[in-house]
Amino acid sequence: MITIITRGQIQGGGRGVGNAGRPGRSTQRLTSCCAQPTGGNKQFYTLRDPYRGEPLDTSGRALFSPARSGVCQRAVLVSAPSQAAGRLGCRLAGPPRDLLRGPPPPPRPGPAPVTSLRPPLVRAFDSFAFADWLAQVFNSKTAELLSHHQVEIKQEFPREGWVEQDPKEILHSVYECIEKTCEKLGQLNIDISNIKAIGVSNQRETTVVWDKITGEPLYNAVAAPVSPGPSVPVAVVPSGSSVPAAGTSSVWLDLRTQSTVESLSKRIPGNNNFVKSKTGLPLSTYFSAVKLRWLLDNVRKVQKAVEEKRALFGTIDSWLIWSLTGGVNGGVHCTDVTNASRTMLFNIHSLEWDKQLCEFFGIPMEILPNVRSSSEIYGLMKAGALEGVPISGCLGDQSAALVGQMCFQIGQAKNTYGTGCFLLCNTGHKCVFSDHGLLTTVAYKLGRDKPVYYALEGSVAIAGAVIRWLRDNLGIIKTSEEIEKLAKEVGTSYGCYFVPAFSGLYAPYWEPSARGIICGLTQFTNKCHIAFAALEAVCFQTREILDAMNRDCGIPLSHLQVDGGMTSNKILMQLQADILYIPVVKPSMPETTALGAAMAAGAAEGVGVWSLEPEDLSAVTMERFEPQINAEESEIRYSTWKKAVMKSMGWVTTQSPESGIP
């Protein structure tokens, strides 16, 4: 998808007034604002409810720089041309509407107000659920979304349990995104010379090996699964794919390295798990090292290229940066610390490739990319419409979302809701190792001379996948969007609990013998209750991860920041607040992954168009969901869920194969 973005500047918070006129969601309606400047660049404006004419509470204030004029969420900010202006106005583009809910008004004719100022723009590329690529252009001053374009990439399933993509098709999709984005910028009367930097975000573990002499991939990209952990199958399907739904034989998780992991695990001393102590990761089919080991063992072209010193290895970011900066003609072979930390070859303490780990996996160190920070100039684009523009930001997708959510303080956390869920908590400069099944990973390092930040990561294997399972396997809904309507009809699961352990339980249980169950059924139970229970299941699983993080970090969260496709479901977000019993905060701009990559790119030394200083970060409109049940009810529902989880365990044993074939 190609997207053009500027950041909104209306800041929500507290308990506001939504369309329904009830507390709990601070979706505040802005009709007008004005203020006398008091000096400096930033002033606050009073917001008034258009239906009541009353000032909104002070948590709903608009932070606006007089020197900047642009689109403000679904309102248009109109300012005087200079800081010396007396009064500043703010009005809606169209009739009064809730700023955070409902479709935006049609575009105004002529160039957008932001265009005339020609602000510096930053482009970000993002891998979207492994089935799509998107490119986005951000205004470095305001970061508001203006347009988008999406390119879907074909997946290949050469054998059951194998998932691959063509690296050249991925590269071509990026070039296509560049061209389409530039065309759309032209239609908006925006000169592409305003694009000052490019950032890359990608799924972190997908593995590519290519020939540095010819520039040709030596094998397809071997896919990463949806959720890391012990080597048990996970049946999940990426959005936009035509493969069968969760619970069927064709899966996103590539399982070809199962035997490789089993063989390697026998060589790790029980009292000295040096792999986990150095990498923060369990030995798993998920991470790049075992995929690379499989390629070296099974693909003759890869073996021969390594022997002849022609092979280069990298995750998708490395392949793209090398190709875009010249390829065989001097392309830069590098990755950043967040992607390197997911290979199982990288020492997260020394921030270097580890000789002992490389020897353990049998990986020659000369094929590995140079490791750089997440925010610095790696090289310049050597072809296409953006020739000469620096590539200066690189982050793994979940780290990019953490940055895009501005989780820069210790203890801040974000949860991304997609096919699965990824919950990351910033632990600062300290590596926190989990006693509850979570992963320790590098969060970001925003500059060569900047300190590294770490995170604890927990993942839910089945989130959006359970909705597709209800649609494709049970047929109780025709579209994924219908589940919100069904759940809203009943407003309760009526004692029904759904544990979607289609291929075992992940963090914090790591129980491969578990299988999915729906329990607590009565004659009264109908499809609406099952739909509600499915949404609750996503929220209960998130709480289990969050509880584990709280025990490991000792820092209880005051709120949870969320993003991802499922966050458009209001019932789900309210349920999440109720089950966690803390506020859930959702930004109005959902593409936080690409935003994080753009922020890193724009902030790089030598680019300098995006400040990451707290006082300079633009305010973002947030929708806030407050808990609407009491704590006792929340705990009762959670304890009943845990009882259901216990019932799901022990279904599969080696004596009773699922397939029925000995």
N, C-alpha and C positions, 0 to 999 in steps of 0.2 A: 504494500500500500504506500502511495505517495501522499504526504501530508504537509501542509504549510501551516506553521503555528506561531502565534504570539501568546504570551502569558496574560491571563486575566488579572485584573487588579482590584477586584472587589473581594474583600476578606470577610468570610462568614465565621460564625462561632457561637457558642452558647446555645440557649434554647430560643430559637426564632419562631416565626409564624409561617407555616406552609400553606398550600392551597386549601387543605382541609381545616385550617384554623386550629390545629391542635398542637401542643408542645411535643418535643421529641425530635424534630428535624429542623435544623436552622436553614431552611430554604427560603431566603428572605426576598421580598419583592422590592425592587428599586424603582422609584418613579422620578425622583429628582434629587439633586444635591448641589450645594453651593457653599463656598467658604471664602473668607478673606485670608489671603496668604499671610503667614506669620513669620516668614523667613525660611531660608533653606529650600530644598528641592521637593519636600513631601508635605502634603497637608491632609487632614482628615475631613470628611464630609458627613453630614447627617443624612441618613436614609429615612424615607417616609413610606409608610404602608399606603399604596394607592387606593385601597378600599376603605381605609379608616382615616387617612390623613394624619395619623399619629407618627411621631418619630419612632423608629425602631430602636432597640436597646443598643448600648454602646459596643456590643460585640459585633454588630453588623456595620462596620465602617469601611469606607472605601479609601484605600491608600493609593494616591495618585500623584505622579510627578508632573508638574505643570509643563515641563519642557518636552513631555512626550504626549503625543496624541494617537489614539488607536482604538481598536475594537476591545471592548471590555466585556468578556463573556458574551451575553446576548444583548448587552447594551452598547451604545456608542458613546465614548467619552469625547466631548468637544472642548478643546482648551484654547486659550489665547496663544498666539504664536511665540510668546517669550515668557520668561519668568517674571517679568515686570508687570504682567497683566494683573488687573485689580481683582476681578471675580471670575471664578471658573465654573462652568456649567456641566451638568451631566444629565443626559436624557436617554430614554429608551428609543430604540429604532423600531417603532411600531407601538401597538397598544400595550398597556401594562401587562406583564406576564411574570410568572415565577422565573427567576434567573436560572435556576438549576433544573427545572422540570419542563417537559414538553419540547416539541421541535423548535429549532431556531427560526426566526422570521426569514423570508426570502431575502437574498442579497440585494443591497442597494445598488442602483445603476451607477456606472462610472467606477473609477478606481477607488479602492478602499482608502480610508483616511490615513492608514499607516503607510501606504505606498509613497505618498508625496514626500515623506521625511527620509526615505531610502535608508532604513536602519540596517546595520550589519545582520546578515542571516547566517544560520548554521544548519547544515544538512545532517540528518542522522539516518543510517540504514539499520533495519532491525529484522531479525529472523522471527517470523510469527508462527509459532506452533509447528515448525519444521515443514509445514505444507505451503507456506507463503513467504514472500519477502516484501517489505515495505520500505519506502524512503520518505523522509519527512524533512521539511524545511522550517526552521524556527526563527522567529524574531528574537535576537539576543536580549532585547530590552523588555519584551512583554510576553513572549512565548504563547501566543494565542493560535489555535487551530484555524486555518483558513481553507485548506482543501486537501484532498488525499487521492491516492491511487494505489491499487493493490495488484500484485502479480502472484498467481498460484503456480507452484512448482510440482511436477509429477513425482510421485513416490514409486519406487520399484520394490517388489516383493519376490526376489528370485527363488526363495524357498520359504517354507513355513518358519516363522520366527526370525526371518532376516528382513531388515528394512534399510533401504539405500536410496540415495539421490545422486544425480549426475552433477559433479562439481562445476562443470562447464555451464550447465543450465542455470545453476545458482548465480554464477558470474554474469551470464547474459541477462538474467532477470534484474540484476543490479544496474547494468547499463541501460536496460529498458526503463527502469524507474527514474534514472537520471534524466533521460530524454523527455519522458512524459512530465516529470516535475518542471523541467525548464520550460516546456510548452505552456503549462498551466500558469507558471509565474509570468510568462509573456502576456497571457490573456488577462492577468490582473495588473498589467502595466508595471510589473516589478522587474527591474534589470537584474539579470543573473550575476552580474559583476558584484552585486551586494552579498553574494554567498562567500563568506570568509573562511569557513572551516567545515570539515566533514567528520562525523563520528560514526562508529560502527558498534552495534550490539548484536549478539548472536547467542544461540543455544550453545552451552559451554563445552559439552563433551563429544559432539559429533566430530569424527576423525577423518582427515584427508591426508594422503601421501601422493606427491607429484614429482615429476622429473624436472630438475632445474635447468636442464639443457634445452629440452623441447617445450617446456611449459605445460605438458600434458599430464592430467591425472593418471596415476598408475592403477587406480581402482576407484569405484564409486565411494562417495562419502558414506561411512557407516554411522547409522543414526544413534542418537542418544535416547534413552527411555524417558518417560515422564517423571519418574521419581527414583532417587538413589536409595540404596540400601542393600541388604543381603540379597544374594542371587536367587530370587524366586520370581516366577513369571508374573508380569503385571499386564492385564488385558485392558488396554485403553486405546482410544483412537483419536488422532488429531482432528481438529475442526476443519471442515472443508474437504475431508477425505471421503472416498467412496468405499473404504474398507468396512467390513462388518463392525457392529458396535461392541462395546465392552462385554467380555464374557465369551467371545468367539475366538476362533483359532488365529485369525490374522490380527496382529497386534503391533502397536507402535514400538514396543520394547524389542530391541534386537538381542536375541538370546544365543547367538552363535558362539559367544565366548564363555558359556557356562562351564564347559569342560576345562577351559584354560584357567578359570578362577579356581575350580576344584583342585587342579594340579598345583597351582601356585600357593594355595592356602596351606597345603601340607608342608611347605617349606618355611612357614613363619613359626618361630618358637612360641609356645603358649604363654611363656612368661615375659616375652619381649616382642610385642607387636610394633616393630619399628616403622612399619608402613603407616599405621594410624598415628603414631606419635610424631612423625615427621610431616604427614600430609593432612591430618585431621579427618581422614576419610577411611571407611571400611573397604576391605578388598571386595570389589563388586564388578559385575558386568557393566555397570553404568559408566565407569570412568575410562578415559582415553587410553591409558597404558595397556589395558588388556585387549582393547580393539586393535591397537598397533601391534601387540604381540601376535594376535591372530593373523593379521596381514603378513607379518614376517614369516609365520609358520606355513601359510596356506596359499599365498599368491606369488608365483614365480617372478612376475614382473617387478614386484616390490623387492623381493630377495636380490634379484640381479642388480637393480638400481642402487641398493644399499652397498652391495659388494663393489660396485664401480664408482661409488661416491657421487652418485647423481641424484639421490633421493632427498626430498625435504618433507618433513612432517609438520602438521599444524592442525589446530581446530579451525572452524570456518573463518574466523576473523583473520587468521594468519594467511589462509589461501586468498582471501579477498584483498588484504592490504598488499601482499606480494604482487598479485595480478594488477591491481589498480595503480601501483607505483612503478610499473614498468615490466614486471614479469621477468622474462629471460634477459631483458635489457636493463639490468640493474635493480630489479624489484627488491623491496625491503622485506626480509624474512624476520618477522617479529610477532610477538603476542604481548598481552598485558598481564599483570599479576593475577587478576581475577580469573582469566581463562586458564593460565598456567596452573593455578591452584587446584584445578579440577582434572588434571591429567594423571595424578598419583605418581608423578615423577618430580614434583616441585616441593622443595622444603619451604614450608610457610613461615619458618622462623628466620632463616638466612635469606629468603627471597631469591633463591638460586635453584637451578637444576641440581638434583642430588645424585652424586656418583653412586652411592650404595643402592639407591632405588633403581637407577638405570641398569646397574649390574644385575639386580634381582629380577627385573623384567626382561633383561637381555636387550636393551634398547641402546643403540649407538648414539652417543651424545651429540655427534656432529650433525645429525639430521634435525635436531631440535631448534626452534626459533629463538632469537634473542628475546629476553624478557624485559619489558619496559613498564613504565608507570601507565596509569589509565588516562593520563592527560598530558600529552606532549606531542610535538610534531614528529610523526614517524616518516613521512615522505610526502611528495606532491603527486596529485593526479597527473598521469602522463598521456591521457587521451580523452576524447569526448568533450562535451559542452563545458565541463568544469576543469579542463586542463589547467594545471598550475595551482589549483586550490589545495591547501594542506589537509591531509588526513591527520587529525590531532586528538581524537578521542577514541577509546576502545574499552568496552566493558562487557563482561558476560551479562546475559539478559537479566538475571535476578539482582545482580549488583547494580545494573543500570536503573532498575526500578527503585531500588533503595535510594540511589542518588536523586532520581526524578521525584521521589516523594520527600526529598530533603531531610532524610533521616540521618542527620550529621551528628546528633548527640547520642552519647552512650545510653542504651536502654530504649531508644526509639526502634520501632519495628513496623514492618509492612507485610501484608499478605496479598499475594497475587492469585486471583481466582480464574483458573482456566480449565483445561482438561483435568489437571490436578491442581493442588494449591501449593505455593511456595512461601513459607514464612521465614523472614530473615530479621534478626535482631542485632543491632549494632552493639558490639562489646568493646569498642574503642581500640586502644593500642595493645590490648591484652588478648592472647589466644585463650579462650575458654573452652575446655574439653568437657564434653557432655557425659554424664553418667546415666542418661535417659534416652540414648539412641539418636541424638541429634548429630549433625555434622559441624565441624569447625572449618571455616573457609575465609578467604581474603575478601573483604567487603569492597575496598577500593584503595587506590593510592593516587591522589589527584595532583600529580606533579613529580618531576624527578627528585626534587629536594623536599617533597612533602612527606609526612609520616604515613605509614600504612595503617589502615583500620581493618579490624576483623569482625566476623559475624558468626552467630550460631544460626544454623539453617535446619528447618524441619519441613517435611513435605507430606502432603496427603495425595495418595496415588489416584483416588477416584473422587473427583468433584464434579466438573461439568460432564464427565463421562457417565455419571449415574443418570443425568437428565437424558442423554442420548440413548442410554439403555432402556429407559422407560418409553422413549419414542420408538426406537428401532426393534427392540426385542419384545416388549409387552404391548406396544401399540396403544397405550392409554392417552398419548398426546400425538398430534401430527407435526407440531413444530416445537422447538425448545422453549419458545416464548410462552406457550400455553400453560406451562407448569405454574407460573405465577398466578394466572387466572384461577386454576383449579385450587391451589393452596388458599387463595383469598376467599373462595366460596365457603370454606369450612373454618379457617382460622385456627385449626388445631389438628394434631394427628390422631386424636381420640385414643391415646394409649398405644398407638402403633409405632414401632421402631424399626428402622431400616439400617442394617449394617452392610454396606456395599463392599465386603471383603472378597471381591470376585477372584482374586489370585493371592490371597493372604492379607495379613495386616502389616502395615509399615509402622513408622515411629508413632508412639514409643514402644509398641509391642514386639515388632519384628517376629511375627508368628506365621510362618508359611503354611501351616496346617489349617488355618481359618478359611472359611468360605462365606459368601454373602447369605444373609438371612433377613426375612421380614417377620417380625414376631409381635405378639400382643393383638392379634386379629380377633374381631368379634363379628357377629352377623351384621352389625351396623357399619363396619368398615367398608369404605368404597374407594374409588380411584383418587378422589380428592384427598382423603386422609393419607394415602400412600404417597401422593405427590408432596404433601406437606412434610411427611416423614423423610422423604428424600432430601429436601432442602435442609431439614434439621440435621441430617447425617453429615452434611458438609460442615455445618457449624460446630457440631459436637467433635468432629475430628480436628478441626482447627483449635478448639479449646484444649484438647489433649496435648497438641503440640505446644500451645502457649503455656500450659501448666508445666510441661517439661522444661521449657525455657526459663520460666520463673524459678524453678528449683535449681537449675544450673547456674543462672546469673545472679539470683538473689535480688533482682530488681523488678518488682511487679510493674506491669505496664499500666499507665494511666489511661491510655486509649490505643486503639489499633487503626493504623492507616491502611487503606485497601485500594486495590486497583484490579484491572482485568475485566474480561467480558461479562462474567456473572454478576458484577457489581451493579449492573443496570436493573437487577431484580430487587425491587424495594422490600418485598417480603423477606428475602434472604438476608438482606442487610439488617433489617430490624430484628430478625431471629438471631443473627450473629451478636448484636448488641445485648440482647436478652440473655443469651446463653453464656457469653463471656462476662456479663454484668459490668462492662465498661463501655464507654462510647466508641462507636465505629465511625471513622472519618474518611470520607470519599472525596477526592478532588473532582471538580467538574470536567477537567481535561483527563480522559482515561489513559492516554498513551504515555504513561510515565516512563516506560522502558526507553523509548526513543528520546524522550525529553532528557533523561539522565545521560545518554550518550552525547546529545547535543551540548548539554551543560559542560561535560568534560572537555569536549572539543573546543568550545568557545572560550573556556577558561585557560587553555594551554598557554604556556610561555611562548611568546612570539605571535600569538593570535590576540589574546587579551580583550575579546569583545564581550565576555560574560564574567561578571564578578560572582564568586561564590562566598563572599563575606556575608555573614548573617544580616547585616544592616542593609545590604544591597539587593538581597533576594526579593523579587517581586512577590507581593501577596497573591495567593491563589484562592479562588472561591472554593469552599468546601461544603459538602452536604454532611451533616452530622446526625447520626442516629443514636439516641439515648436509650438506655434500658427502660422498658415500660412494664416490667414485672418486678415483683419483689425478690430479694436475694434468696429467700427460702424456696420459692417456687423454682427459681433457676437451678438451685442445687438438687432439688428432687428430680427434675427432668434429667439432669446430668448423671446422677447416680443410677437412674433407671437405664439410661443409655449404656453405661458401663456394664450393667448386668446383662444387657443384650449382647455386648461385645464378648463377654465370657461365654455366652451360649454359642457364638460363632466359631469357637476354637475347637481344634481336634477333629475336624471333619475329614481331613485327608491324611492317610497314612501310607507307608510304602507297601503295606499288605493289601490295600484297597485302591488300586490305581483308578483315577478318574475316568480314563478312556474306556475302561472295561477290558483292555488288552493287557495281559500279563507282561 
